[in-house]
Amino acid sequence: MGIISWIILGLLAGTIAKILLPGRDPGGIVGTILIGIVGAFVGGWGASHFFNHPVAKHFYDGATWISAIAGALVLLIIYRLLFGNSRSRR
């Protein structure tokens, strides 16, 4: 998969992660999208290095989607733990 495919996968993974973890995020929708993109890369890297599952050459591989969504979920949870809900502090 090319870089554009990973970005699209990240956008979709970020959206799915946001649906699975509803609530206000400190960065809003833009922050969630960026976390999804980075999460897709991290999830793909983690799957290929820790689970010996090579990153798929095609866009529709289920394991690639699961690893991208898992990476986005993990990063979203870490982001919420580190930065909290900045909107409620006012």
N, CA, C and O atoms as a GROMACS GRO file, in nm:
protein
  360
    1MET      N    1   0.084  -0.118   0.000
    1MET     CA    2   0.000   0.000   0.000
    1MET      C    3   0.088   0.124   0.000
    1MET      O    4   0.195   0.127   0.062
    2GLY      N    5   0.043   0.224  -0.069
    2GLY     CA    6   0.116   0.348  -0.076
    2GLY      C    7   0.079   0.440   0.040
    2GLY      O    8  -0.008   0.409   0.121
    3ILE      N    9   0.145   0.552   0.045
    3ILE     CA   10   0.125   0.648   0.154
    3ILE      C   11  -0.017   0.703   0.152
    3ILE      O   12  -0.076   0.726   0.258
    4ILE      N   13  -0.074   0.726   0.034
    4ILE     CA   14  -0.211   0.777   0.025
    4ILE      C   15  -0.310   0.675   0.081
    4ILE      O   16  -0.405   0.712   0.149
    5SER      N   17  -0.287   0.548   0.053
    5SER     CA   18  -0.374   0.443   0.106
    5SER      C   19  -0.367   0.440   0.258
    5SER      O   20  -0.470   0.423   0.324
    6TRP      N   21  -0.248   0.457   0.315
    6TRP     CA   22  -0.234   0.459   0.460
    6TRP      C   23  -0.303   0.581   0.521
    6TRP      O   24  -0.361   0.571   0.629
    7ILE      N   25  -0.298   0.693   0.454
    7ILE     CA   26  -0.366   0.812   0.505
    7ILE      C   27  -0.517   0.793   0.502
    7ILE      O   28  -0.585   0.828   0.598
    8ILE      N   29  -0.569   0.737   0.394
    8ILE     CA   30  -0.712   0.709   0.386
    8ILE      C   31  -0.752   0.608   0.492
    8ILE      O   32  -0.854   0.624   0.559
    9LEU      N   33  -0.673   0.502   0.506
    9LEU     CA   34  -0.699   0.403   0.610
    9LEU      C   35  -0.695   0.468   0.747
    9LEU      O   36  -0.777   0.435   0.833
   10GLY      N   37  -0.600   0.558   0.769
   10GLY     CA   38  -0.591   0.629   0.897
   10GLY      C   39  -0.711   0.717   0.924
   10GLY      O   40  -0.759   0.724   1.038
   11LEU      N   41  -0.761   0.785   0.821
   11LEU     CA   42  -0.881   0.866   0.838
   11LEU      C   43  -0.999   0.780   0.881
   11LEU      O   44  -1.075   0.816   0.971
   12LEU      N   45  -1.014   0.668   0.815
   12LEU     CA   46  -1.124   0.577   0.849
   12LEU      C   47  -1.103   0.513   0.985
   12LEU      O   48  -1.198   0.496   1.061
   13ALA      N   49  -0.979   0.476   1.017
   13ALA     CA   50  -0.950   0.417   1.148
   13ALA      C   51  -0.974   0.518   1.260
   13ALA      O   52  -1.026   0.482   1.366
   14GLY      N   53  -0.938   0.643   1.237
   14GLY     CA   54  -0.964   0.748   1.335
   14GLY      C   55  -1.113   0.769   1.357
   14GLY      O   56  -1.157   0.791   1.470
   15THR      N   57  -1.191   0.763   1.250
   15THR     CA   58  -1.336   0.776   1.261
   15THR      C   59  -1.395   0.661   1.340
   15THR      O   60  -1.480   0.681   1.426
   16ILE      N   61  -1.350   0.540   1.312
   16ILE     CA   62  -1.399   0.423   1.384
   16ILE      C   63  -1.357   0.429   1.530
   16ILE      O   64  -1.436   0.395   1.618
   17ALA      N   65  -1.234   0.472   1.557
   17ALA     CA   66  -1.188   0.485   1.695
   17ALA      C   67  -1.272   0.588   1.770
   17ALA      O   68  -1.305   0.569   1.887
   18LYS      N   69  -1.307   0.696   1.704
   18LYS     CA   70  -1.390   0.800   1.766
   18LYS      C   71  -1.530   0.746   1.794
   18LYS      O   72  -1.590   0.781   1.896
   19ILE      N   73  -1.583   0.662   1.706
   19ILE     CA   74  -1.714   0.602   1.730
   19ILE      C   75  -1.708   0.505   1.848
   19ILE      O   76  -1.800   0.500   1.929
   20LEU      N   77  -1.598   0.429   1.858
   20LEU     CA   78  -1.583   0.333   1.968
   20LEU      C   79  -1.555   0.400   2.101
   20LEU      O   80  -1.590   0.347   2.206
   21LEU      N   81  -1.491   0.518   2.098
   21LEU     CA   82  -1.461   0.594   2.220
   21LEU      C   83  -1.524   0.733   2.209
   21LEU      O   84  -1.454   0.831   2.185
   22PRO      N   85  -1.655   0.741   2.227
   22PRO     CA   86  -1.719   0.872   2.212
   22PRO      C   87  -1.680   0.966   2.326
   22PRO      O   88  -1.630   0.922   2.430
   23GLY      N   89  -1.703   1.091   2.305
   23GLY     CA   90  -1.672   1.192   2.406
   23GLY      C   91  -1.589   1.303   2.346
   23GLY      O   92  -1.547   1.297   2.230
   24ARG      N   93  -1.567   1.404   2.427
   24ARG     CA   94  -1.489   1.518   2.379
   24ARG      C   95  -1.340   1.487   2.387
   24ARG      O   96  -1.291   1.436   2.488
   25ASP      N   97  -1.273   1.519   2.281
   25ASP     CA   98  -1.128   1.505   2.278
   25ASP      C   99  -1.065   1.642   2.287
   25ASP      O  100  -1.123   1.740   2.238
   26PRO      N  101  -0.948   1.652   2.350
   26PRO     CA  102  -0.883   1.782   2.362
   26PRO      C  103  -0.853   1.849   2.228
   26PRO      O  104  -0.855   1.972   2.220
   27GLY      N  105  -0.826   1.773   2.125
   27GLY     CA  106  -0.791   1.830   1.996
   27GLY      C  107  -0.906   1.843   1.899
   27GLY      O  108  -0.888   1.894   1.788
   28GLY      N  109  -1.024   1.799   1.937
   28GLY     CA  110  -1.138   1.806   1.848
   28GLY      C  111  -1.128   1.707   1.733
   28GLY      O  112  -1.055   1.608   1.741
   29ILE      N  113  -1.200   1.735   1.627
   29ILE     CA  114  -1.206   1.644   1.513
   29ILE      C  115  -1.074   1.638   1.438
   29ILE      O  116  -1.035   1.532   1.389
   30VAL      N  117  -1.003   1.751   1.429
   30VAL     CA  118  -0.874   1.752   1.359
   30VAL      C  119  -0.773   1.666   1.434
   30VAL      O  120  -0.698   1.590   1.373
   31GLY      N  121  -0.771   1.679   1.565
   31GLY     CA  122  -0.680   1.598   1.647
   31GLY      C  123  -0.711   1.450   1.634
   31GLY      O  124  -0.620   1.368   1.628
   32THR      N  125  -0.839   1.417   1.632
   32THR     CA  126  -0.879   1.277   1.617
   32THR      C  127  -0.838   1.222   1.482
   32THR      O  128  -0.795   1.107   1.472
   33ILE      N  129  -0.852   1.302   1.378
   33ILE     CA  130  -0.811   1.258   1.243
   33ILE      C  131  -0.661   1.234   1.239
   33ILE      O  132  -0.616   1.132   1.186
   34LEU      N  133  -0.584   1.325   1.295
   34LEU     CA  134  -0.438   1.307   1.297
   34LEU      C  135  -0.398   1.186   1.380
   34LEU      O  136  -0.306   1.113   1.343
   35ILE      N  137  -0.466   1.165   1.492
   35ILE     CA  138  -0.438   1.046   1.573
   35ILE      C  139  -0.472   0.920   1.495
   35ILE      O  140  -0.401   0.820   1.506
   36GLY      N  141  -0.579   0.923   1.417
   36GLY     CA  142  -0.614   0.807   1.334
   36GLY      C  143  -0.509   0.777   1.230
   36GLY      O  144  -0.476   0.661   1.207
   37ILE      N  145  -0.457   0.880   1.165
   37ILE     CA  146  -0.353   0.860   1.064
   37ILE      C  147  -0.227   0.802   1.128
   37ILE      O  148  -0.171   0.705   1.078
   38VAL      N  149  -0.184   0.862   1.237
   38VAL     CA  150  -0.064   0.812   1.306
   38VAL      C  151  -0.091   0.672   1.362
   38VAL      O  152  -0.003   0.587   1.359
   39GLY      N  153  -0.212   0.650   1.412
   39GLY     CA  154  -0.247   0.518   1.465
   39GLY      C  155  -0.244   0.409   1.360
   39GLY      O  156  -0.207   0.295   1.389
   40ALA      N  157  -0.282   0.443   1.238
   40ALA     CA  158  -0.274   0.345   1.130
   40ALA      C  159  -0.130   0.305   1.103
   40ALA      O  160  -0.100   0.188   1.084
   41PHE      N  161  -0.041   0.403   1.102
   41PHE     CA  162   0.100   0.373   1.082
   41PHE      C  163   0.156   0.292   1.199
   41PHE      O  164   0.229   0.194   1.179
   42VAL      N  165   0.123   0.333   1.321
   42VAL     CA  166   0.173   0.261   1.440
   42VAL      C  167   0.116   0.119   1.445
   42VAL      O  168   0.188   0.024   1.474
   43GLY      N  169  -0.013   0.106   1.415
   43GLY     CA  170  -0.075  -0.027   1.415
   43GLY      C  171  -0.015  -0.118   1.310
   43GLY      O  172   0.010  -0.236   1.336
   44GLY      N  173   0.010  -0.066   1.191
   44GLY     CA  174   0.073  -0.145   1.086
   44GLY      C  175   0.215  -0.184   1.121
   44GLY      O  176   0.258  -0.296   1.096
   45TRP      N  177   0.288  -0.090   1.180
   45TRP     CA  178   0.426  -0.118   1.222
   45TRP      C  179   0.426  -0.222   1.333
   45TRP      O  180   0.508  -0.315   1.331
   46GLY      N  181   0.336  -0.208   1.429
   46GLY     CA  182   0.329  -0.304   1.540
   46GLY      C  183   0.291  -0.443   1.494
   46GLY      O  184   0.347  -0.542   1.543
   47ALA      N  185   0.197  -0.452   1.402
   47ALA     CA  186   0.156  -0.583   1.351
   47ALA      C  187   0.270  -0.651   1.277
   47ALA      O  188   0.288  -0.772   1.287
   48SER      N  189   0.346  -0.573   1.202
   48SER     CA  190   0.454  -0.634   1.124
   48SER      C  191   0.574  -0.670   1.211
   48SER      O  192   0.645  -0.766   1.179
   49HIS      N  193   0.598  -0.597   1.317
   49HIS     CA  194   0.716  -0.624   1.399
   49HIS      C  195   0.690  -0.717   1.517
   49HIS      O  196   0.772  -0.803   1.546
   50PHE      N  197   0.577  -0.702   1.585
   50PHE     CA  198   0.553  -0.780   1.706
   50PHE      C  199   0.476  -0.909   1.680
   50PHE      O  200   0.493  -1.007   1.752
   51PHE      N  201   0.391  -0.910   1.579
   51PHE     CA  202   0.309  -1.027   1.552
   51PHE      C  203   0.350  -1.101   1.426
   51PHE      O  204   0.283  -1.196   1.384
   52ASN      N  205   0.459  -1.060   1.365
   52ASN     CA  206   0.510  -1.122   1.243
   52ASN      C  207   0.404  -1.130   1.133
   52ASN      O  208   0.401  -1.226   1.056
   53HIS      N  209   0.319  -1.031   1.127
   53HIS     CA  210   0.219  -1.023   1.022
   53HIS      C  211   0.259  -0.910   0.929
   53HIS      O  212   0.247  -0.793   0.966
   54PRO      N  213   0.306  -0.942   0.810
   54PRO     CA  214   0.348  -0.834   0.720
   54PRO      C  215   0.232  -0.746   0.679
   54PRO      O  216   0.118  -0.790   0.668
   55VAL      N  217   0.264  -0.621   0.658
   55VAL     CA  218   0.162  -0.526   0.615
   55VAL      C  219   0.115  -0.567   0.477
   55VAL      O  220   0.194  -0.596   0.387
   56ALA      N  221  -0.016  -0.570   0.462
   56ALA     CA  222  -0.075  -0.619   0.338
   56ALA      C  223  -0.041  -0.530   0.220
   56ALA      O  224  -0.018  -0.409   0.234
   57LYS      N  225  -0.037  -0.590   0.105
   57LYS     CA  226  -0.012  -0.517  -0.018
   57LYS      C  227  -0.140  -0.457  -0.075
   57LYS      O  228  -0.136  -0.375  -0.166
   58HIS      N  229  -0.254  -0.498  -0.021
   58HIS     CA  230  -0.380  -0.444  -0.071
   58HIS      C  231  -0.460  -0.381   0.043
   58HIS      O  232  -0.438  -0.409   0.160
   59PHE      N  233  -0.551  -0.296   0.006
   59PHE     CA  234  -0.624  -0.210   0.099
   59PHE      C  235  -0.727  -0.286   0.181
   59PHE      O  236  -0.763  -0.242   0.290
   60TYR      N  237  -0.775  -0.399   0.133
   60TYR     CA  238  -0.888  -0.467   0.194
   60TYR      C  239  -0.849  -0.585   0.283
   60TYR      O  240  -0.929  -0.677   0.299
   61ASP      N  241  -0.732  -0.586   0.339
   61ASP     CA  242  -0.689  -0.692   0.429
   61ASP      C  243  -0.746  -0.666   0.568
   61ASP      O  244  -0.723  -0.559   0.625
   62GLY      N  245  -0.819  -0.762   0.622
   62GLY     CA  246  -0.883  -0.745   0.752
   62GLY      C  247  -0.786  -0.722   0.866
   62GLY      O  248  -0.812  -0.640   0.954
   63ALA      N  249  -0.673  -0.793   0.865
   63ALA     CA  250  -0.574  -0.777   0.971
   63ALA      C  251  -0.512  -0.636   0.969
   63ALA      O  252  -0.481  -0.580   1.074
   64THR      N  253  -0.494  -0.581   0.851
   64THR     CA  254  -0.441  -0.445   0.840
   64THR      C  255  -0.540  -0.346   0.898
   64THR      O  256  -0.501  -0.252   0.968
   65TRP      N  257  -0.668  -0.364   0.869
   65TRP     CA  258  -0.771  -0.275   0.924
   65TRP      C  259  -0.777  -0.285   1.075
   65TRP      O  260  -0.785  -0.183   1.144
   66ILE      N  261  -0.773  -0.406   1.127
   66ILE     CA  262  -0.780  -0.426   1.272
   66ILE      C  263  -0.660  -0.363   1.340
   66ILE      O  264  -0.674  -0.297   1.443
   67SER      N  265  -0.541  -0.382   1.283
   67SER     CA  266  -0.423  -0.323   1.344
   67SER      C  267  -0.426  -0.170   1.337
   67SER      O  268  -0.380  -0.104   1.429
   68ALA      N  269  -0.478  -0.115   1.229
   68ALA     CA  270  -0.488   0.031   1.217
   68ALA      C  271  -0.588   0.088   1.317
   68ALA      O  272  -0.562   0.190   1.379
   69ILE      N  273  -0.701   0.022   1.332
   69ILE     CA  274  -0.802   0.068   1.429
   69ILE      C  275  -0.749   0.053   1.571
   69ILE      O  276  -0.769   0.141   1.655
   70ALA      N  277  -0.681  -0.059   1.599
   70ALA     CA  278  -0.624  -0.078   1.732
   70ALA      C  279  -0.519   0.028   1.762
   70ALA      O  280  -0.513   0.080   1.873
   71GLY      N  281  -0.436   0.059   1.664
   71GLY     CA  282  -0.335   0.164   1.683
   71GLY      C  283  -0.400   0.299   1.710
   71GLY      O  284  -0.353   0.374   1.795
   72ALA      N  285  -0.507   0.330   1.638
   72ALA     CA  286  -0.578   0.456   1.659
   72ALA      C  287  -0.644   0.459   1.797
   72ALA      O  288  -0.643   0.562   1.864
   73LEU      N  289  -0.701   0.347   1.840
   73LEU     CA  290  -0.762   0.341   1.973
   73LEU      C  291  -0.658   0.362   2.083
   73LEU      O  292  -0.681   0.439   2.177
   74VAL      N  293  -0.546   0.295   2.070
   74VAL     CA  294  -0.440   0.308   2.171
   74VAL      C  295  -0.390   0.452   2.178
   74VAL      O  296  -0.374   0.507   2.287
   75LEU      N  297  -0.365   0.512   2.063
   75LEU     CA  298  -0.317   0.651   2.064
   75LEU      C  299  -0.423   0.747   2.116
   75LEU      O  300  -0.390   0.844   2.184
   76LEU      N  301  -0.549   0.722   2.086
   76LEU     CA  302  -0.656   0.809   2.136
   76LEU      C  303  -0.668   0.798   2.288
   76LEU      O  304  -0.689   0.898   2.356
   77ILE      N  305  -0.655   0.678   2.341
   77ILE     CA  306  -0.659   0.660   2.486
   77ILE      C  307  -0.540   0.729   2.552
   77ILE      O  308  -0.557   0.798   2.653
   78ILE      N  309  -0.422   0.711   2.497
   78ILE     CA  310  -0.303   0.776   2.553
   78ILE      C  311  -0.317   0.928   2.546
   78ILE      O  312  -0.282   0.998   2.641
   79TYR      N  313  -0.368   0.978   2.435
   79TYR     CA  314  -0.388   1.121   2.418
   79TYR      C  315  -0.485   1.176   2.522
   79TYR      O  316  -0.462   1.282   2.579
   80ARG      N  317  -0.593   1.104   2.546
   80ARG     CA  318  -0.690   1.148   2.647
   80ARG      C  319  -0.631   1.143   2.787
   80ARG      O  320  -0.658   1.230   2.869
   81LEU      N  321  -0.551   1.042   2.814
   81LEU     CA  322  -0.489   1.032   2.947
   81LEU      C  323  -0.388   1.145   2.970
   81LEU      O  324  -0.380   1.200   3.080
   82LEU      N  325  -0.312   1.177   2.868
   82LEU     CA  326  -0.209   1.281   2.883
   82LEU      C  327  -0.266   1.421   2.887
   82LEU      O  328  -0.222   1.504   2.967
   83PHE      N  329  -0.362   1.449   2.802
   83PHE     CA  330  -0.411   1.586   2.788
   83PHE      C  331  -0.548   1.609   2.847
   83PHE      O  332  -0.590   1.724   2.862
   84GLY      N  333  -0.620   1.503   2.882
   84GLY     CA  334  -0.750   1.517   2.944
   84GLY      C  335  -0.850   1.594   2.862
   84GLY      O  336  -0.831   1.614   2.742
   85ASN      N  337  -0.953   1.636   2.926
   85ASN     CA  338  -1.058   1.713   2.860
   85ASN      C  339  -1.032   1.861   2.887
   85ASN      O  340  -1.077   1.914   2.989
   86SER      N  341  -0.961   1.926   2.798
   86SER     CA  342  -0.921   2.065   2.818
   86SER      C  343  -1.039   2.161   2.818
   86SER      O  344  -1.028   2.272   2.870
   87ARG      N  345  -1.150   2.121   2.760
   87ARG     CA  346  -1.268   2.208   2.754
   87ARG      C  347  -1.338   2.219   2.888
   87ARG      O  348  -1.404   2.319   2.914
   88SER      N  349  -1.325   2.118   2.975
   88SER     CA  350  -1.394   2.122   3.103
   88SER      C  351  -1.316   2.196   3.210
   88SER      O  352  -1.368   2.215   3.320
   89ARG      N  353  -1.195   2.238   3.183
   89ARG     CA  354  -1.111   2.304   3.282
   89ARG      C  355  -1.144   2.452   3.295
   89ARG      O  356  -1.096   2.517   3.388
   90ARG      N  357  -1.222   2.506   3.207
   90ARG     CA  358  -1.255   2.649   3.212
   90ARG      C  359  -1.368   2.678   3.304
   90ARG      O  360  -1.407   2.794   3.319
   0.00000   0.00000   0.00000
